[in-house]
Amino acid sequence: MARKDMFGTEVEVGDIVFSAPNSGNYSNADVGIVHSVSDKGDKWTPARVMIRVPSWQGVYAYEIPGAPLVKGKKYEKLRDENGNVIMEESRWSGSYPKYGYVDAMVKNDAKVGEDWRWRIIQGAWFNLIVLRKGQVDGEVKTLEELFNLTELSGRLTMDYTTPRPELPKPEGK
């Protein structure tokens, strides 16, 4: 079953889409490119769409290729001087390994800057709109072609104070 947006346009990899949560909080709305479309879905749960959106994120020292490890603390099983795991007695059933912080060489998690990155997120289930179709046979369909924006701009400039709208009759009527 093909995934369609809220206007019935089929969603494919490479399309640019607008995605907004159903909660009405549009501060979480995103515009991104479709990364993948799941082939599963039914009448009640549409196929999952994953989109790639730009995100301003921190860059950390351990992400730089060849970054050395630094001295720090690591949370792991505690061991005695012979290398055996230290066990603790439980009140209810037997014993279990004791955990704690030990000195170790760890990744350097110092923030060295910020930069734009691609983040892959799940697109909205229902409030998903295709803004531009991806290239199919060298042709890109724009928002104008998908939505007939001339009609939309005409609706925006209408006189809404009149008792009856002045619109042309639909084709075939």
matplotlib code that plots the C-alpha trace (Angstrom):
import matplotlib.pyplot as plt

x = [0.0, 1.5, 1.8, -0.1, -0.1, -3.2, -4.1, -3.7, -0.3, 1.9, 4.9, 8.2, 11.9, 13.4, 10.2, 10.4, 7.6, 6.1, 5.5, 3.7, 2.5, -1.2, -1.2, -1.6, 1.9, 3.4, 6.7, 7.7, 6.8, 9.6, 10.4, 12.7, 13.5, 12.0, 14.7, 12.7, 9.1, 8.1, 6.1, 3.9, 0.7, -3.0, -6.3, -5.7, -1.9, -0.3, 3.2, 6.0, 7.8, 11.3, 12.5, 15.9, 15.8, 18.6, 19.4, 21.8, 23.7, 26.8, 30.1, 32.0, 35.7, 35.2, 33.5, 36.6, 38.5, 41.6, 40.5, 42.5, 41.0, 41.3, 41.5, 38.1, 35.6, 33.7, 30.7, 31.2, 31.5, 34.0, 36.9, 39.4, 43.2, 43.2, 40.7, 37.7, 34.3, 33.2, 29.9, 27.3, 24.8, 21.1, 18.5, 16.2, 18.0, 21.7, 24.3, 24.9, 27.9, 28.7, 28.9, 30.7, 32.9, 36.5, 39.4, 39.6, 40.4, 37.2, 36.0, 36.6, 33.0, 34.0, 31.9, 34.2, 31.5, 28.2, 27.3, 24.4, 23.8, 21.2, 18.9, 16.5, 13.1, 9.8, 7.4, 3.9, 1.2, -1.5, -0.2, 2.2, 2.2, 4.3, 5.7, 7.9, 8.0, 11.5, 13.0, 11.1, 12.5, 14.3, 11.1, 10.5, 6.9, 6.7, 4.2, 2.4, 1.8, 0.8, -1.7, -2.8, -1.7, -3.4, -6.7, -5.4, -4.2, -7.5, -9.3, -7.0, -8.0, -11.8, -14.2, -15.4, -18.0, -20.3, -23.3, -22.3, -18.8, -18.2, -16.5, -16.6, -18.6, -16.5, -15.7, -18.6, -21.3]
y = [0.0, 3.3, 6.1, 9.3, 12.7, 14.5, 15.6, 12.2, 12.8, 9.7, 10.1, 8.8, 8.9, 12.2, 14.3, 17.5, 17.4, 19.5, 17.5, 18.8, 17.0, 16.4, 18.1, 21.6, 22.6, 23.7, 24.8, 21.2, 21.4, 20.5, 20.7, 18.0, 15.4, 11.9, 9.5, 6.3, 5.0, 1.8, -0.6, -1.6, 0.1, -0.4, 1.5, 2.5, 3.1, 4.5, 3.5, 5.2, 8.0, 9.0, 12.5, 14.1, 17.6, 20.1, 20.6, 23.0, 20.6, 20.6, 19.1, 17.1, 16.3, 12.5, 13.0, 14.3, 11.5, 10.4, 12.0, 10.5, 9.1, 11.0, 10.1, 9.9, 7.8, 4.8, 3.1, -0.7, -3.9, -3.4, -5.9, -6.8, -6.7, -10.2, -9.1, -11.0, -9.4, -8.3, -9.8, -8.3, -10.3, -9.6, -9.6, -11.8, -14.0, -14.8, -12.3, -9.9, -8.0, -4.7, -1.6, 1.7, 4.3, 3.3, 5.3, 4.6, 6.1, 7.5, 9.5, 13.3, 14.7, 18.3, 20.5, 22.1, 24.0, 23.8, 23.1, 22.1, 18.4, 16.1, 14.5, 11.7, 11.8, 10.2, 12.2, 13.0, 10.3, 12.6, 16.2, 15.4, 17.4, 16.9, 20.3, 19.1, 15.8, 14.3, 14.0, 11.5, 11.3, 14.6, 16.5, 18.2, 19.0, 22.2, 23.4, 25.4, 22.2, 20.1, 22.5, 24.8, 27.9, 30.3, 29.1, 29.3, 32.9, 33.8, 32.4, 34.6, 37.8, 37.1, 39.4, 37.4, 40.0, 39.3, 36.9, 34.7, 34.0, 34.8, 31.7, 30.0, 26.8, 23.6, 21.8, 19.6, 21.5]
z = [0.0, -1.1, 1.4, 0.5, 2.0, 3.4, -0.2, -1.8, -3.4, -3.2, -1.0, -2.5, -1.5, -2.6, -2.2, -0.1, 2.5, 5.3, 8.5, 11.5, 14.7, 15.2, 18.6, 17.1, 18.3, 15.1, 16.6, 16.0, 12.3, 9.9, 6.1, 4.9, 2.2, 2.4, 3.5, 3.4, 3.2, 4.9, 2.7, 5.6, 6.6, 6.6, 6.9, 10.5, 10.5, 7.4, 6.3, 8.2, 6.5, 7.7, 6.7, 6.8, 8.3, 9.0, 12.7, 14.5, 16.8, 18.9, 17.7, 20.3, 20.4, 20.2, 16.8, 15.2, 13.4, 15.3, 18.6, 21.5, 24.6, 27.9, 31.5, 33.2, 35.1, 33.7, 35.3, 35.3, 37.4, 40.3, 40.4, 43.1, 42.8, 41.1, 38.4, 39.8, 39.9, 43.4, 44.3, 46.7, 48.7, 48.1, 50.8, 48.8, 46.3, 46.2, 45.0, 42.1, 40.7, 42.4, 40.1, 40.5, 38.9, 38.1, 36.5, 32.7, 29.4, 27.9, 24.9, 25.2, 25.4, 25.4, 23.1, 20.5, 18.5, 16.7, 13.1, 10.9, 10.6, 9.0, 11.5, 10.4, 12.1, 11.7, 9.6, 10.8, 10.4, 9.2, 8.8, 6.0, 2.8, -0.3, -1.3, -4.2, -6.0, -6.5, -9.9, -12.1, -15.7, -15.2, -14.2, -10.9, -9.9, -7.9, -5.4, -8.1, -10.1, -7.1, -5.5, -8.4, -6.4, -8.8, -7.5, -3.9, -4.4, -5.9, -2.8, -0.6, -2.4, -2.4, -0.7, 2.3, 3.4, 0.5, 1.1, -1.8, -3.2, -6.8, -8.1, -11.5, -11.8, -11.5, -14.7, -16.0, -14.1]

ax = plt.figure().add_subplot(projection="3d")
ax.plot(x, y, z, "-o")
ax.set_aspect("equal")
plt.show()
